[in-house]
Amino acid sequence: MNPLGYFVTIDPDECRSLIGDATVGRVSWVSQSRGIQVLPVNFVLVGNRIVFRVAEGTILQELTQPVEVAFQVDDLDASTATGWAVLVQGTTRAWDGELPITNAWALGRRELGIAIEATAWSGRSVSADAG
């Protein structure tokens, strides 16, 4: 057994497929007012866009303007030492289309839609053994 595990690159199409089944990811960017931010959001995949809603007056409202971001989703199982992680890079913009998020984890109104226009998809799967 390799104590470092085995990593396999995931192609962009599989990355999109994997996060299409997920509901929570982390968006990260450098805020002009507060520095590096990494925050969880409920999201949906709409074509090649990652779309989510935010509340007015929160730091996430910054993302209604064009901002370079990274978006990360993973699924890791500590008991089997297996999993995957997908990283999407892109630029945010305001989203006024429909957003079918019905199971938001946090309570409250989120009236502002944000879309990440993906420019790059990358991912890795990990396993404790080569099998």
C-alpha angles and dihedrals in degrees: 000000000000108000089211093055129222123287125198125189115240117216120234095255092054089046089057091047093051096050092042088076095045126091104190130053139157123249118202132189142141108264115212089221104035109023124228114013130187113178135168119238137176108241147171130213112237109184105303093340131095107216131192141153129239136188122254114255095029125114088250088068086078087074093068084081122063107283129161107240144170121220122198132192126176143173113201129173112200093189093061098026090232135120148106140250128202125197121196123190122199151114126279128228137168113280121208098170127104116291115197098198106142101158106056111168097214122062123235142068119302108187100162119083121208128190127195109212099212117226099169136022124194136161148165135207120210133204132175090226137035093248 
